[in-house]
């Protein structure tokens, strides 16, 4: 699909009186950090992500599928937030230098792996954070689960 579909969706949402970022929250600060995390972005296979949170060995992986753009940079951070929750945040930001990009609408699977992850049992949240908005960052939870590591 091309981006005109995306613009049509935004126009429909705007016509209904809902902001395109209405499903997002305004964060009060930076996302939790301090844990080592790697991010892999893979093309969509069309199959749903069956297990958004996996824990094995000394690692916790959080995955979700959502739109991807070559016009922004992606990075991941991880840290322990309130309630002993492991928070993995995928941040979209404006690149430091302008780049040529296409406005194709496509989806990708984002997989962030925290290694070494904290031991014990705890909830896990995967968040999408958008920092390229002119009026400040917004974020939303895109996956939830739990982890249990010995």
C-alpha positions in Angstrom: 0.0 0.0 0.0 1.1 3.5 -0.6 1.0 6.4 1.9 -2.3 7.9 0.4 -4.0 5.1 2.3 -2.4 6.3 5.5 -3.5 9.9 4.8 -7.0 8.6 4.2 -7.0 6.9 7.6 -5.7 10.1 9.2 -8.3 12.2 7.4 -11.1 9.8 8.6 -9.8 9.9 12.2 -9.6 13.7 12.1 -13.1 14.0 10.7 -14.4 12.0 13.6 -12.9 14.6 16.0 -10.2 12.3 17.3 -6.5 13.3 17.3 -4.2 10.8 15.4 -2.2 10.4 18.6 -5.3 10.1 20.9 -4.4 6.5 21.8 -1.0 7.7 23.0 0.0 9.1 26.4 2.2 12.1 27.1 5.2 10.8 29.1 6.3 12.7 32.2 10.0 11.9 31.6 12.4 9.6 29.8 11.7 5.9 29.5 13.3 3.6 32.0 16.8 2.5 31.0 20.0 0.9 32.3 19.6 -2.6 31.0 21.3 -3.9 27.8 18.9 -4.4 25.0 19.2 -5.1 21.3 16.6 -4.3 18.6 15.9 -6.2 15.4 13.4 -5.0 12.8 12.3 -7.6 10.3 9.8 -7.5 7.4 6.3 -8.6 8.2 5.5 -12.2 7.4 1.7 -11.6 7.6 1.4 -14.0 10.6 0.5 -12.5 13.9 3.1 -12.3 16.7 2.0 -15.3 18.8 3.9 -14.6 22.0 4.7 -10.9 22.6 6.9 -11.7 25.6 9.3 -14.7 25.8 11.7 -15.5 28.6 14.5 -18.1 28.4 17.9 -18.5 29.9 19.0 -15.0 30.9 17.0 -13.1 28.3 13.6 -11.5 27.9 12.3 -10.8 24.4 9.4 -8.5 23.6 7.9 -8.4 20.1 5.2 -6.5 18.3 4.2 -5.7 14.7 3.3 -2.1 13.7 4.1 0.4 10.9 7.7 1.1 10.0 9.2 4.1 8.1 12.6 4.7 6.6 12.1 8.4 7.5 12.8 8.0 11.2 15.4 6.3 13.4 14.6 3.5 15.8 16.3 2.6 19.1 15.5 0.5 22.1 16.0 1.1 25.8 15.0 -1.1 28.8 14.8 -0.6 32.5 12.8 -1.5 35.5 9.9 0.9 36.1 7.2 1.2 38.8 5.8 -2.0 40.3 9.0 -3.9 39.4 7.8 -3.9 35.7 10.4 -4.5 33.0 9.8 -1.7 30.5 11.2 -2.1 27.0 10.8 1.1 24.9 11.2 1.4 21.1 11.8 5.0 20.3 11.2 6.7 17.0 13.1 9.9 16.5 14.1 12.3 13.7 17.4 11.4 12.2 20.3 13.8 12.8 20.7 14.5 9.1 18.0 14.7 6.5 17.6 11.6 4.4 15.7 10.6 1.3 12.9 8.3 2.2 9.8 6.9 0.7 6.4 7.2 2.3 5.4 3.6 1.6 3.0 2.2 4.2 4.3 -1.2 5.5 4.6 -3.1 8.7 7.5 -4.8 10.4 8.1 -7.0 13.4 10.0 -5.2 16.1 11.9 -7.6 18.5 13.8 -6.2 21.5 15.9 -8.6 23.6 17.0 -7.7 27.1 20.1 -9.6 28.0 21.0 -10.2 30.8 17.5 -9.7 32.1 16.7 -9.4 35.9 16.1 -12.7 37.7 12.7 -13.4 39.2 9.1 -13.1 38.1 7.7 -9.7 36.9 5.4 -8.1 34.3 6.9 -6.9 31.0 5.6 -3.9 28.9 6.7 -3.1 25.4 6.2 0.6 24.6 6.3 2.6 21.4 7.6 6.1 21.9 7.4 8.8 19.2 9.8 11.7 19.7 9.4 13.4 16.3 6.1 15.1 17.2 6.3 18.9 17.2 4.5 19.2 20.5 6.6 16.7 22.4 6.9 12.9 22.8 4.0 10.5 23.0 4.0 6.8 23.9 1.7 3.8 24.1 1.9 0.2 25.3 1.9 -2.1 22.4 2.5 -5.5 24.1 2.2 -6.9 27.6 3.2 -10.2 29.2 5.2 -11.6 32.1 8.6 -13.1 32.5 10.0 -15.6 35.0 13.8 -16.2 35.1 15.5 -18.4 37.7 
